[in-house]
Amino acid sequence: MFNKNILFPFLEVVRNNGNNNALCIGGRFYKYIEFAQYISKIRKALQATKKKSKNIGVVVNDDIETYASFFAIWLEGLAYVPLHPHHPFERSLEIISQADIELVINSGKTNLFTAIQTIESAHLKFDEFNLQYFPVSDDDLAYILFTSGSTGKPKGVMISRRNIGAFMNSFWATGFQITENDRCLQCFDLTFDVSVQSYLAPLTKGACIYTIPHDQIKYSYVFGLLEDHQLTFGAMAPSMIRYLRPYFDEINIPAMRYCILTAEASPVDLITEWSKCIPNAEIFDFYGPTEATIYCTYYKYNREGENKQLNGMLSIGKPMPGVDAIIVDEDLNILETNQKGELCIGGDQVTPGYWKNPEKNRDSFFEKKINGLSARFYKTGDSCYFDKDGDIMLAGRLDYQVKIQGYRIELGEIEYHAREFLKGQNAVACGFNNQMGNTEIALFIEGSPINEKMLLVYLNSKMPFYMIPTKILVESAFPINTSGKVDRIILKSKLSF
């Protein structure tokens, strides 16, 4: 599945369209034939090393060597583990230790990990093409992504070749038609899984991807790429669109054919405004946890009529082809239409589990008989329900719920009413414990100062007293994490009692 849906199509593009542009990095274009040369010399260096572990660390700089390293590693039957050069050094060392990494590929000027065998890929010389593939089991890993862990240590999500091969098959089955003429945005950090779709979809179809340098202001650079190169395809987080909002009157990209909103819930009002900047694009809301390989459900935005929404957020739609989705209660009983519970995902896209973390695996995965057949499911932690048409409505994270005076509260509902009053300004609610140990609600507002008294009057007219925030704080701009989402942890750290 991995070879058929990823390696074979990519190698065919190299053979037949070698002189087409593959990547635009820092304003410089690289052709597919050049990209193949970088892959070949990195693979040769890999073959010359001694290593027992199949997990190869890659320092993910914004350069052609980094992208070439992924393909070189895959052609060798190995898996990559991204290490961000700007993340805390101790965190990277923890990942290296957990993943049994014995070899790191680094294209940067500085060798970050002097105690570990390192391939300095920027210094390698090309002598011959080395693109042969050999059979590797689809059960072997393609990459491991380390995400934040509740214990304070990052946890590794294993993505097999079967997982990513199944994803690519499902992605194309949703109807996207990417060709060698497309110009595609890749604005996600390479430690975040949406980046994999952002580079794989174009590179397996012969299109060109446009990346964002680490030293640039991301939204400003994206604005320039969209305008200057009239990009035709792109996946972005709603938080990125919010940063572009002040420039909507200046943005006009008629060339855009497809736009994916992902990584966090998509506000309908924001998408409606954004749609005018990309008048010819089909717009989709894609949902998916890392454990289900990038995306697993999708909903197409309707330009002409009504759109399904809950608390102002677009529906996450129906499961992608090949994906199973159920909603269960706390006892894992499957719920009926319009009954809210936890969304669980099954199918070939679901990860084999967390790297060397049996306790977390027991908590996160379970077996369930569906139509008489046993199936394995991942518990997403998202509160959802199916509507009468089979579309999934996302109420919010189960861990974004709080209990006050015995009432279970969806923070997304508070955020919805706040945004309604604020006419589009973003709002984030979070629970916190006061000095007495009781739970209260804080509301963060993004942008200019507001009339706090009028906001509270409005919220009191919409919600019961126990849902009213006791703290309101205004931030000029919300912090964004490497996944492109609002960083709620940093916001919550700003609370003082």
NORRAUR-V271538 format. One record per helix or strand of 2 or more residues. SS is the DSSP state (2 for helix, 1 for strand). FROM is the first residue (numbers start at 1). TO is the last residue. Records with the same first field share a line. If there is no record, write none. Layout:
# NORRAUR-V271538
SS->FROM-TO / FROM-TO
This chain:
# NORRAUR-V271538
2->2-16 / 32-47 / 64-75 / 89-98 / 121-123 / 161-173 / 194-203 / 218-229 / 238-247 / 268-275 / 290-292 / 358-364 / 398-400 / 411-422 / 452-462 / 465-467 / 488-493
1->21-25 / 28-31 / 55-59 / 79-83 / 103-106 / 117-120 / 141-147 / 155-160 / 183-186 / 208-211 / 233-237 / 258-262 / 282-287 / 297-300 / 309-310 / 313-314 / 317-319 / 323-328 / 341-347 / 353-354 / 365-370 / 373-386 / 392-397 / 401-404 / 407-410 / 427-433 / 439-446 / 471-475
